[in-house]
Amino acid sequence: MQVAHIILAHKSPEQLRQLVKSLYHKDSYIYIHIDLKSDISDFDTIKGCSNVYFVKKRVSVHWGGFSQVRAVLNSMSEVIEADKPFLYVNLLSGQDYPVKKLKDFYKYLSDHPRSAFMEYIDDTNSIWLKEAHNRLSQYHFTDLMFPGKYKIQKIVNAILPKRNEHSNFQIVGRSQWFTIDIDSVRYILNFVKREKDIVAKFKFSWGADELFFQSILYNSPLKSRLINNNLRYIDWSEGSASPKTLTLSDLKKIKLSDCFFARKFDDKPEVLNYIDQNILC
């Protein structure tokens, strides 16, 4: 069963190289999107590795901007264009790492065919989801670079009416990272080509990456494939906009979980080396 791993990265070439190495398997194909703002030559040590491809159509990614969605869509397109018999696509960041053996992950996917593992909230009373709707209703210039943009953004939102969402398209979401079957990938790409008016609603929002992919599949004929579990260990206990950076002290909890991947890790090698030597060996 062949799996395409998409990795979004922008820094720490050695950490990325270690992640790529951890994903080596006869059925693994790795597609790496390097932020257009980064010097891709910094990642030359990874080029030439077996079944590793660098996404050609790179995007200048800005945290919270629709550019994060675009980077994933471009990567998905190249996976489909490769015309290989992939059954799943697994989306990772350069700060993710497997915490169970890859053969166990692949067996799990084989035991759950035609599934889309994504974390999402669909409770309309959820505080998180209400805030997500607010992010969609306002204009955010996250991907635009010009002097005074936040001042102008504030003026625009004060003058223009709030943007309405599509009445027949329910918004759901949470974590960006997912593992979904190849049919779901094809559906998403076709949806983007077909439903340009809905896609446009996300383009000047903030944090679209947490909503876009889940919402498309939730409102699709493939909704029954959704499993509300993205198979990742992510610690939000610090209450900040980004998850906790995991350390050796977190590994006991990680090992007791049912998760196959964890995030996020920094570029210090001690934790990843420990995982390699004591969990993945």
N, C-alpha and C positions, 0 to 999 in steps of 0.2 A: 504494500500500500504506500504509494508515493505521497509525500507531504511537501508543500511549498511553504517555507518559513520566510516571511517578510520581516526584515529588521529595519526600523527607522533609527538612524544614528547621526550624530553630528560632532562627536568628540571621542577622546580616549581610545585611540586605535588599538592599543594592546588589550584593553578590556573587551573590545569588539572581537579581536582575534581569538581571545579565549572563549567567548560565547560561540563563535563560529565553530571552533574546535569541539565544543561540548555538544554541538548538534550533528556532528559527523555520524552518518548512518547510510547504509546502501540505498535507503528510500528517502533520504533528505535532499532537498534542493533549496538553496538559500539565495534570496533576492534582497540585496542591501540598498536601501535608499539613503544616500549621504546628502545632508542639507546642502543646498547650493551655496550657502554662505561659507561652508567649510572647504578647505583645500583637500581635494580628493587624493592628491598624491601622498598625503599623510597616511593613507590606508593601503599603500602599495604592497605591504607585506601580506595582505589578504588576497590580493589579486592572484589568479592562477591556481587557487585552491580548487579541488575537485567539486563540481556541482555548485559553485559559488558564482553569482552574477551580480554585477552592480547595475542598479536601475539607471537607464540612460536618460529618461526625462525627469531631471531633478527639479525640486521646488525649493525656493527660499522659505523655510518654515519659521513661523512665529508662534510662540506658545499662545494657545487660545484662539488662533486665527483659523479661517477655513483652509489655509495652506496646509494644515495638518491632515485634513481630509483629502485634499488634492494629492498629497504625497502618497497616501494609501491607495487612492484610486489609480494613480499612475503605476504604482507597483503591482496592483492587481491586474491591470491591463497587460503588463509585460509577462506576468504569470500565465494568463490566458493565451497570449500570443505565442508563448513557447510551445503550445500544443502538445504538452506531455500529459500522461494519464494521472494527474493529481486528483486525489479524493478530498483533500483538506488543505486549507490555507491557515497558517498560524501566524498571527501578528504579534511581534515583539518590539520592544525598544532596545537600544544598545545597553541599557542598564538592567535588563532582565537576565535570568539564568534558570536553567532547568534544576529542579530539586528532586526529581525522580529519574530513574533510568529511561532513556529514550525508547527502548524496546517496550517498556511498560506503558508509556504514553501512546505509542502506536497501537498496542494491543487494545487499549481503552478506546481509541478512536475506531478501531476495527469492530469492537463490540457495540459501538453506538454509531452505526452508519447513518448518513444523511441527517446529521445534526448540526445545530449552530449553537456553540457554547458562548454565550454573551451575558454579561451582567446588565440588568436593566430594572428600573423602577417604573411601574405603570399605575401606581396608586395616585389618583388625581389630588388626594389630600396631602401627599408628601410635600414637606417643606422644600426638599431638594428639587423636586420636579416643578414646584411653583416658581422657584428661583430660575430654573432652566427656561421656563416660559417667558420670564422677564428678560432673560438674555436674548431670546429670539425676537422679542417685540421691539427692542431698541437697536439702533445702529452702532456698530463697533468698527473702528477703522484699524484694527489690530494689524492687518497685513499691509497697510499703506504707510509709506514713509515720507512725511513732509513736516516742516516746522509748524508747531502749534496744532498738531492734529487732534490732541485730546480736548483742547479748547473749542476747536471747530466741531468735534464730535458732540460736545455738550450742547452747543448752540443748535446743531441739527436736530438733536433729540428733543430740545425744548420747543422747536418750531414745528417740526413735522409730526403728524399723528403716529401713534404706535403702529407697528406693522402687524397685520392680521395673519394668523396661521391658516393653513388650508383646512376647511371645515371637515373634510373626510379623511384627514391624515392625523392620527393620534401620535403625539410626541411621547417617547419613552427614552430611557437611557441611564447611563452611569459611567462605568469604566470603558475607556476606549479599546482596551486590548481584548482580543478574542481568538477563538479557533472555530472556523466555520467550514462547512462542506462546499465543494466547488460549485454546486448548483446555486448556492446562495451568493457566491461571488459573481457568477454570471448574471444573476438576477439584479444585483446591485448595479453592475456596470450598465446593463440595459435600462434600468430605471433612470439612471443619471442622463442617459441620452434621450429618454422618452418624456420624462417629467421635469422639464427645465424650470417650470414655474415654481414647483415645490423646492427644487434644489436652490433656486435663487433666494428663498426665505432664509437659508442657512448661511449665505455667503458673507453677510455683514453682521452676523451674530457673534457671540463670544462662546468659546467652548463647544463648537459644533461637533468636534470629534467625539464627544461624550454622548451625542444624541443621534447623529446622522445615520450610522449603519444599523443600529438597533431599531430605529423608527422605520426605516425602509422595510426591514424584514418583518417587523411587527404588523405592518399594514399590508403584507403581501400574502399570496397564496401559500407561501412557505412558512407561515407563522407557526404551524404545528411542529416545525423542526427546532424552534427556539428552546433552549434549555438555560434557565436563569442561573448560570454558573460559568464563569469564564476560566475556571481551572487554575487561577492565579492566587498566590498569597500576597496580599497587599495590605499594609498596616496604616490605617488612617487615624490612629489613636492620638496623634499629636494635634489634630484639629486644624492643620494648615492646608494651604491650597495644593500642596504636593504631599505624597505619602512619605512615611518615615524611611530613612535610609537604613537598611537592614545590616546587622552586625552579627558576630558570632553568637551573641547572647540570644538572638532570635531563632537560631537553628533548631532548638528543641521543639518550639511551637510549629515551625515549618515542617519538620519531619512528621509530627503528629497529625498534620492536616492531610486532606485528600488532594492537595494541589500538586500540579506537575511543574509549575514555574513560579518564581517569586520575583518581586521587584519592590523597591529599587535598590541596587547596589552601587557603591562608589567605585572608583578605579584603583583602590588599594587591593592588592591581590590576596591578602590573607584569607578572607571569607570564601572567595571563589576557589582558591586552592584547597581549602578544607572541604568544600562541597565535592570537588573533583576526587579527592583522596578518600573520603569517608562515606559519600552517598552515591556518587555516580560510578565508582570503580567497579 
